[in-house]
Amino acid sequence: MEQHIPYKNATYFTKDKSILSKHYDLIIIGSGMGGMSCAGALALQGKKVLVLEQHFIPGGYTQNYARKGYTWDIGVHALGEIKPDKVKKWLFGDAVEFVTFGPPYDRFYYPGDVCVRYMNSKEDFKKSLKETFPNDAEAIDAYANLVDKVGKESEAYFALQSLPEGVHKIADKILGFFHKDWWLVTVYDAIKTVTNNEKLIAALTSQWGYYGNLPQDASFGLHAMMVRAFWNGASYPKGGSEVFAKHLLSTVQKSGGNTLVKAEVTNVIVENNKAVGVRLKDGSEFYAKKIISAIGAKNSINKLLPTSILQTNWAKEILNLPHSPPYLCLNMGFKGNIKEAGATSGSMWFYPSWEHKVCKWDVSNPNSSAPTFYMSFQSLKDPSYNPGPEMRHVGECITFVDWEPFEKWQTSRRGGRPPEYRDFKKQIEDRMLAELKKQVPDLMAMLDYYELATPLSSTFFTHATEGAIYGLESTPKRFACRKLRMKTPVKNFYLTGVDTTTVGVIGALFAGLLTAAIIDKRVYLKLV
């Protein structure tokens, strides 16, 4: 099989600054999904946009990469529903096809040989859970109704994020007369209102890895929106996540803009508290009427703005919010019929306990075990994937860790890490492989190649703060922070991306659209 090399001969981004104009309608810093969707939406309104990316390829966590004849997605695993449908059609046209996979789209393996299956519709979801918990049918119905109710009510959060802070506070008070603010209630506390069965609670919170906080810490508003988004099935972009950058950044080009890679921004040029341009690491400067940062709220404050901003209540409140956890990702290449060995398009989660009380694996302790392993197979989700005569397939295994064990090597360079780091990484690989061989021995017998990405990979490729996979944490404290929004105290400087809405690729996509709508009100008409 001819190896697919991502971005080969790509023409929708450049590293040649000499072909670029110095002036644009808008400059967007960062080309993750938030930056790209914002850029694409504004380009569709005729705006001339410059997207700046510090890495040598665009896409953020929607990148692909290849090794030894295998190609992996960096961060796209399962996408929820994009609503309304007209948004998807307007932004992507027919260029990006979202393919539903499963059912089940998620399988959770618990002690006692119990497998909890999440199905592709609300009714099948309930039916499957009732088969596993036949004595809890009433509680399962109550939970589904609660998720439906809270998921619908929580959608108002997105619109409120785009309003001025003062208006948001007034709207909060008005909405408070009509319904509870479930963004400020934890997942565990919410589900305890419908059942006391701790095993059922564990089953209903099995997807906590999709937002990176334990049920006792995470916001139920986010949880409800996520569960509800999957009730019409989980999906995957046909052709892999590379298609997002290809389409959205091509849209930017068609409107007179461009995407510049290897273009690290050192600071936003601010004059009289007004953003007017950006300065790159090599001293180059570009100017625009408005500047948008898609590199995370904390990075934007600490790295882009004048140091005087650190003394403002706006900056202090945001900087006080904790990060989501870092993660490990073991990318694997297989040879053989992995379906016969138990692999499916749906994901597998392995839980050694019914208690979700530990989020991160203490890899520094040689006797510790991971609280969860997530396993997924991109090659089975994408109908356009061709395994070839050797039956080459790709998969991944993910788990959360602390940043501290890796912090000592953060100043080392990729490709030149010290021997101690390489030894530590090898130990982690061996421990992950040993556990997977216990869980799926037939599948692991087909393993041909593997490569571990640690939190240092995230900091290098995406500049993620302390390797955080989801930006800021998904707790009630984060969603109660009214300073965390698209508009900032610096005139003509905006934020976008997951920190301003919710986690994940779809959360970032809508963050970009909302930021675009603030800047160009015509975009609102596409979102209503």
TAURCOR-V380116 format. One record per residue. N is the residue number from 1. SS is DSSP state (H for helix, E for strand, - for the rest). PSI is psi in degrees with one decimal (999 if undefined). D_LAST is the distance of its C-alpha to the last C-alpha in Angstrom with 1 decimal. Layout:
# TAURCOR-V380116
n=<N:N>
ss=<SS:SS>
psi=<PSI:PSI>
d_last=<D_LAST:D_LAST>
This chain:
# TAURCOR-V380116
n=<1:2:3:4:5:6:7:8:9:10:11:12:13:14:15:16:17:18:19:20:21:22:23:24:25:26:27:28:29:30:31:32:33:34:35:36:37:38:39:40:41:42:43:44:45:46:47:48:49:50:51:52:53:54:55:56:57:58:59:60:61:62:63:64:65:66:67:68:69:70:71:72:73:74:75:76:77:78:79:80:81:82:83:84:85:86:87:88:89:90:91:92:93:94:95:96:97:98:99:100:101:102:103:104:105:106:107:108:109:110:111:112:113:114:115:116:117:118:119:120:121:122:123:124:125:126:127:128:129:130:131:132:133:134:135:136:137:138:139:140:141:142:143:144:145:146:147:148:149:150:151:152:153:154:155:156:157:158:159:160:161:162:163:164:165:166:167:168:169:170:171:172:173:174:175:176:177:178:179:180:181:182:183:184:185:186:187:188:189:190:191:192:193:194:195:196:197:198:199:200:201:202:203:204:205:206:207:208:209:210:211:212:213:214:215:216:217:218:219:220:221:222:223:224:225:226:227:228:229:230:231:232:233:234:235:236:237:238:239:240:241:242:243:244:245:246:247:248:249:250:251:252:253:254:255:256:257:258:259:260:261:262:263:264:265:266:267:268:269:270:271:272:273:274:275:276:277:278:279:280:281:282:283:284:285:286:287:288:289:290:291:292:293:294:295:296:297:298:299:300:301:302:303:304:305:306:307:308:309:310:311:312:313:314:315:316:317:318:319:320:321:322:323:324:325:326:327:328:329:330:331:332:333:334:335:336:337:338:339:340:341:342:343:344:345:346:347:348:349:350:351:352:353:354:355:356:357:358:359:360:361:362:363:364:365:366:367:368:369:370:371:372:373:374:375:376:377:378:379:380:381:382:383:384:385:386:387:388:389:390:391:392:393:394:395:396:397:398:399:400:401:402:403:404:405:406:407:408:409:410:411:412:413:414:415:416:417:418:419:420:421:422:423:424:425:426:427:428:429:430:431:432:433:434:435:436:437:438:439:440:441:442:443:444:445:446:447:448:449:450:451:452:453:454:455:456:457:458:459:460:461:462:463:464:465:466:467:468:469:470:471:472:473:474:475:476:477:478:479:480:481:482:483:484:485:486:487:488:489:490:491:492:493:494:495:496:497:498:499:500:501:502:503:504:505:506:507:508:509:510:511:512:513:514:515:516:517:518:519:520:521:522:523:524:525:526:527:528>
ss=<-:-:-:-:-:-:-:-:-:-:-:-:-:E:-:-:H:H:H:-:-:-:E:E:E:E:E:E:E:-:-:-:H:H:H:H:H:H:H:H:H:H:H:H:-:-:-:-:E:E:E:E:-:-:-:-:-:-:-:H:H:H:-:E:E:E:E:-:-:E:E:E:E:-:-:-:-:-:E:-:-:-:-:-:H:H:H:H:H:H:H:H:-:-:-:-:-:E:E:E:E:-:-:-:-:E:E:E:E:E:-:-:-:E:E:E:E:E:-:-:-:H:H:H:H:H:H:H:H:H:H:H:-:H:H:H:H:H:H:H:H:H:H:H:H:H:H:H:H:H:H:H:H:H:-:H:H:H:H:H:H:-:-:-:H:H:H:H:H:H:H:H:H:H:H:H:-:-:-:-:-:H:H:H:-:E:H:H:H:H:H:-:-:-:-:-:-:H:H:H:H:H:H:H:-:H:H:H:H:H:-:-:-:-:-:-:-:E:E:H:H:H:H:H:H:H:H:H:H:-:-:-:-:E:E:E:E:-:-:-:-:H:H:H:H:H:H:H:H:H:H:H:H:H:-:-:-:E:E:E:-:-:-:-:E:E:E:E:E:E:E:-:-:E:E:E:E:E:E:E:-:-:-:-:E:E:E:E:E:E:E:E:E:-:-:-:H:H:H:H:H:H:H:H:-:-:H:H:H:H:H:-:H:H:H:H:H:H:H:-:-:-:E:-:-:E:E:E:E:E:E:E:E:E:E:-:-:-:-:-:-:-:-:-:-:-:E:E:E:E:-:-:-:-:-:-:-:-:-:-:E:-:-:-:-:-:-:-:-:-:-:-:E:E:E:E:-:H:H:H:H:-:-:-:-:-:-:-:-:-:-:E:E:E:E:E:E:E:E:E:E:-:-:H:H:H:H:-:-:-:-:-:-:-:-:-:-:-:H:H:H:H:H:H:H:H:H:H:H:H:H:H:H:H:H:H:H:H:H:-:H:H:H:H:-:-:E:E:E:E:E:E:E:-:H:H:H:H:H:H:H:H:-:-:H:H:H:-:-:-:-:E:-:-:E:H:H:H:H:-:-:-:-:-:-:-:E:-:-:-:E:-:E:E:E:-:-:H:H:H:-:-:-:H:H:H:H:H:H:H:H:H:H:H:H:H:H:H:H:-:H:H:H:H:H:H:H:->
psi=<133.1:129.6:132.8:121.4:108.6:140.7:9.3:127.7:22.9:137.8:2.3:7.5:164.2:158.7:8.8:101.5:-23.6:-19.7:-2.5:151.8:162.9:-14.1:136.6:164.5:-40.9:147.9:131.3:125.4:112.5:134.0:32.7:-175.1:-37.5:-46.8:-40.7:-41.7:-36.3:-46.1:-44.2:-42.9:-43.4:-33.8:-35.7:-18.8:11.2:10.1:144.7:110.9:137.2:122.6:129.5:127.3:126.9:-26.1:169.9:-2.7:152.0:169.6:-19.5:-127.3:7.3:25.7:159.8:157.4:156.2:145.6:137.2:36.5:5.4:148.7:129.7:150.9:144.0:-45.7:5.6:116.9:-51.0:123.3:136.6:-179.0:138.8:114.9:148.5:163.3:-29.2:-25.8:-47.4:-44.4:-42.4:-44.4:-38.2:-18.5:-134.8:8.3:-26.9:121.0:125.4:115.7:123.5:135.3:171.5:-161.7:159.6:153.6:-17.8:136.2:130.4:121.1:120.7:165.0:150.4:18.4:35.0:129.5:116.9:127.1:130.5:120.1:176.6:17.7:160.3:-45.3:-41.8:-33.4:-48.9:-42.4:-44.6:-42.6:-37.1:-28.5:-33.8:-34.7:72.2:-22.8:3.3:28.9:-41.6:-42.2:-37.6:-41.6:-42.2:-40.7:-46.5:-39.6:-39.2:-44.3:-42.9:-48.2:-51.3:-37.6:-42.7:-46.2:-34.5:-16.2:-23.8:-23.4:-40.5:-46.4:-40.8:-31.5:-25.5:-5.3:160.2:151.2:-43.0:-41.9:-37.6:-44.2:-41.3:-44.8:-37.6:-44.3:-40.1:-47.2:-28.4:-22.7:-21.5:-32.9:163.2:147.0:92.4:-10.2:-22.4:9.2:138.5:159.2:-46.6:-46.8:-36.6:-45.0:-26.4:-16.8:-13.6:-16.7:150.8:2.8:106.1:-31.4:-39.1:-40.2:-42.1:-44.2:-39.7:-17.0:17.8:-21.8:16.1:-23.3:-21.0:-15.9:-6.7:10.8:145.1:157.5:-33.4:-7.5:-29.3:156.7:133.1:-27.7:-46.0:-45.6:-45.8:-41.4:-38.9:-48.0:-44.0:-34.8:-24.8:-3.5:-11.0:19.5:150.0:150.4:169.5:142.4:122.8:128.3:-2.1:167.9:-13.3:-25.2:-26.2:-51.5:-41.9:-44.4:-51.4:-40.1:-24.3:-36.7:-40.3:-44.3:-41.6:-22.1:14.9:3.1:-166.8:169.8:122.4:121.9:169.3:42.7:74.3:125.9:126.2:-30.4:153.8:134.7:115.9:126.6:120.0:46.1:31.8:124.1:127.8:-13.3:-171.4:155.0:131.7:169.6:-31.2:5.4:-9.6:148.3:141.8:149.1:148.9:163.3:-31.0:145.4:133.0:128.8:126.4:29.8:15.1:146.2:-45.9:-43.4:-39.5:-42.1:-48.0:-30.4:-24.4:-33.2:160.5:148.7:-22.2:-24.2:-23.0:-21.3:-5.1:152.8:-34.1:-50.7:-42.6:-41.8:-40.4:-43.8:-17.2:-7.4:133.2:162.3:162.6:167.1:155.0:173.7:163.2:142.7:113.5:105.1:131.5:143.5:133.6:152.1:120.8:-179.6:88.2:-20.6:-40.4:-23.0:3.8:-5.0:144.9:177.1:-25.2:159.6:156.9:135.2:130.6:119.7:120.5:-8.2:154.6:-5.3:119.3:78.6:-5.3:127.5:-40.8:142.8:125.9:84.9:-15.8:-20.2:112.2:-15.8:2.1:162.0:157.5:140.2:-18.7:148.6:130.1:129.7:133.3:154.4:97.5:-34.6:-19.8:-13.3:-24.3:109.6:-15.0:-5.3:133.3:108.0:-15.8:180.0:-25.2:-2.4:53.6:127.8:158.6:146.7:177.5:156.3:127.9:143.2:161.1:149.6:173.3:156.5:-31.9:-43.6:-19.8:-12.3:-36.0:-19.7:11.1:-22.6:-7.1:160.5:141.8:132.1:-10.9:30.9:151.6:161.3:-34.7:-39.4:-44.9:-37.7:-43.0:-43.3:-40.8:-39.4:-42.2:-44.3:-47.7:-38.8:-39.5:-44.1:-39.3:-41.1:-40.7:-33.6:-27.1:-41.2:-44.8:68.9:-39.7:-39.4:-45.1:-19.0:-18.2:3.1:128.4:-30.0:148.2:155.9:128.7:130.2:126.6:177.2:-23.7:-28.9:-41.4:-41.7:-32.2:-50.3:-32.9:0.1:29.8:130.5:120.1:31.7:13.7:128.7:-32.5:20.6:-129.8:156.9:161.6:49.1:165.1:-35.6:-42.3:-43.7:-11.7:-9.0:103.3:-12.5:-20.8:91.9:179.1:-43.4:146.4:169.3:-16.1:120.5:136.4:15.7:126.4:158.2:152.9:176.5:-177.6:-28.2:-24.5:-10.6:-106.8:169.1:165.2:170.8:-42.9:-37.6:-43.6:-40.2:-47.2:-27.9:-44.6:-40.7:-39.2:-39.7:-41.1:-37.7:-34.4:-38.6:-39.8:105.0:-18.7:-25.8:-30.6:-36.5:-25.9:-21.5:-21.8:999>
d_last=<45.5:44.4:42.6:39.0:38.8:35.3:34.5:37.8:37.8:34.2:33.4:29.9:31.4:34.7:37.1:38.8:38.0:40.3:37.9:35.1:34.5:34.9:31.9:28.2:25.0:23.9:25.7:24.2:26.7:26.5:25.3:24.0:20.6:18.9:20.9:20.5:16.7:16.5:19.3:18.0:14.6:16.7:19.4:17.1:16.7:20.5:21.2:24.6:24.1:27.0:26.4:29.4:30.5:33.7:34.4:36.0:33.0:29.3:26.8:27.5:27.4:26.3:29.8:32.4:36.2:39.4:42.8:45.8:44.1:41.1:37.5:35.1:31.5:31.3:28.4:26.3:27.5:24.8:21.1:18.7:15.9:13.0:9.9:8.0:11.0:9.7:9.2:12.8:14.0:12.9:14.3:17.3:18.1:21.2:22.7:21.7:22.4:21.5:24.5:24.7:27.9:30.1:30.6:31.3:29.1:30.8:34.4:35.8:39.6:41.3:45.1:46.9:45.6:42.3:39.3:35.9:33.6:29.7:28.7:25.7:24.5:24.4:27.5:29.5:28.6:30.2:33.0:34.0:34.1:36.2:38.6:39.2:39.2:40.6:41.5:38.0:36.0:35.0:33.8:31.8:30.0:29.4:28.0:25.6:24.4:24.1:22.0:19.7:19.4:19.1:16.7:14.1:15.0:15.1:11.5:11.2:13.6:11.3:9.5:13.1:14.5:13.1:14.6:18.3:20.6:22.0:18.8:17.9:21.4:21.0:17.7:19.6:22.4:20.4:18.7:22.2:23.4:21.2:21.4:23.1:21.8:22.4:21.7:25.1:26.9:28.5:28.2:31.8:31.8:28.8:30.5:33.8:32.5:32.6:35.6:38.7:39.5:39.3:39.4:36.4:34.6:35.5:34.3:30.9:30.5:31.9:28.8:29.3:30.2:26.6:25.9:29.5:30.4:32.5:31.4:33.2:31.4:27.8:24.8:24.0:20.3:20.2:22.6:20.6:17.4:19.7:21.7:18.9:17.4:20.9:21.4:20.4:22.9:23.2:23.0:24.6:24.2:26.9:29.4:28.7:26.4:28.1:25.7:22.8:24.9:26.4:23.3:21.2:24.3:25.5:22.3:23.3:26.8:25.8:24.3:27.6:27.0:28.6:29.0:32.2:33.6:36.5:35.1:35.2:34.0:36.4:34.8:32.3:34.3:33.7:35.4:35.4:32.6:30.5:29.5:30.9:31.6:32.8:36.2:37.0:39.8:42.1:41.7:39.4:36.9:33.7:31.8:28.3:26.4:24.2:25.0:22.7:24.4:23.3:26.6:26.0:26.1:29.8:30.8:29.0:30.9:34.2:34.5:32.6:32.9:36.1:38.1:37.8:34.2:35.7:37.1:33.9:32.4:29.1:31.0:33.3:30.6:28.7:32.0:33.1:30.5:32.2:31.2:30.3:33.4:34.9:35.7:38.2:37.3:40.2:39.4:41.6:42.9:44.5:46.9:47.2:45.4:43.3:41.9:45.4:45.6:42.6:39.6:36.5:33.0:31.9:32.6:35.6:35.9:39.4:40.0:43.7:43.0:41.0:40.4:37.4:39.1:39.6:36.8:39.0:42.0:45.0:46.2:49.0:50.7:52.4:52.6:48.9:46.4:42.7:40.6:38.4:38.4:35.3:36.3:34.1:35.0:32.8:35.1:34.6:30.8:30.7:32.1:33.0:35.3:39.0:41.4:44.4:47.9:48.2:45.2:43.5:40.6:38.6:37.5:37.0:37.9:36.0:37.0:36.5:39.2:40.2:40.2:43.7:45.7:44.3:44.1:47.7:46.9:43.8:45.8:47.4:46.2:44.6:47.4:50.0:49.4:52.6:54.6:53.8:50.1:50.7:53.0:50.4:47.7:50.2:50.9:47.3:47.0:50.1:48.8:45.5:47.3:49.9:47.2:45.4:48.7:49.2:45.8:45.7:49.2:49.0:45.9:47.3:50.5:48.5:47.4:48.3:46.7:44.8:43.6:42.3:39.6:40.0:38.1:39.9:38.1:34.7:36.1:37.5:34.8:31.7:33.3:31.9:33.5:36.3:34.9:31.8:29.8:26.5:26.8:27.0:27.8:25.4:27.1:26.2:27.8:25.4:22.3:24.1:24.6:22.6:24.1:22.4:19.2:18.2:20.1:23.9:27.0:27.9:26.4:24.5:24.6:21.6:21.2:19.1:19.7:20.2:21.9:18.8:16.7:18.4:21.2:21.4:20.2:16.7:16.5:17.7:15.4:12.2:14.5:15.1:11.6:11.0:14.4:13.8:10.9:13.5:16.0:14.3:11.5:10.8:9.2:6.3:5.6:5.9:3.8:0.0>
